[in-house]
């Protein structure tokens, strides 16, 4: 698979301001002037489908919660991806379709999820609450998904923050202060991949948050080392608007050339992006941010 050159995304003129913790705490309702129509092009909007089929099947979200959501995904396996769902944003002004290991991915999945607000008012603490949600790794525990054999199962049996890659000691979720510029480490006991360790980096600018998860240890499927460290990257961009929240994700992976692995990994990573959105919706709405 040939290497992909960098995709340079222009900076959107808008409300992309202070990145310091002080500025984040000063975030005010009148600063959010962006609407969904500013984030999404007409062609993207036409692709969105109300609800998310896999989440409907898990029963994880209520009918009312599902009514808030829309989504669309594009999957590229062993072919050059045409990335079309990413909005123009200063946090992604330089985005490279290459894995941290230096390899080009075999699999790229881009997804866009929309959580529409029923109340158009924006709470001054919305971004601070979003920053806390995406650092609350322990709350991922128990999230469900539809497995490759079409069963509703628990995806993450365990999930928590660890101190570092050396000791891997469990510590409380690190949710205080701004997430901007922080790197955390997450452990998950995954239904498919068992023990998984990720590094998670954060950037925050105004009404936008970017997090990047990179696998930090081998992913094993039985005795096979299916994915080496640095060969899974999950990039999630969350943008707060007056009338909703947009979540973009790009999953990239390169894995062992073993016949039965490809289909399972492709399904597993699509399920993971759906699960992350499910988790976000539950956390966001349960915190009363509507």
Secondary structure, DSSP 4 states (H G I P E B T S, - for coil): -PPPPEEE-PPPSSS----SHHHHHT--GGG----HHHHS-HHHHHH-EES-HHHHHHT-S-HHHHTTEEEEEEEEESS-----SPPP-GGGSEEESS-TTSPPPSEEEEEEEEEE-SS----TTHHHHHHHHTT-GGGGTT-EEE-TTS-EEESEEEEEEES-TTT--EE----SS--TT-EEEEEEEETTTEEEEEEEEEEEETTEEEEEEEE-S-EEETTEEEE-TTSEEEEEEEEEETTEEEEEEEEEE-----TTHHHHHHHHHHHHHHHHHHHHHHHHHHTT--
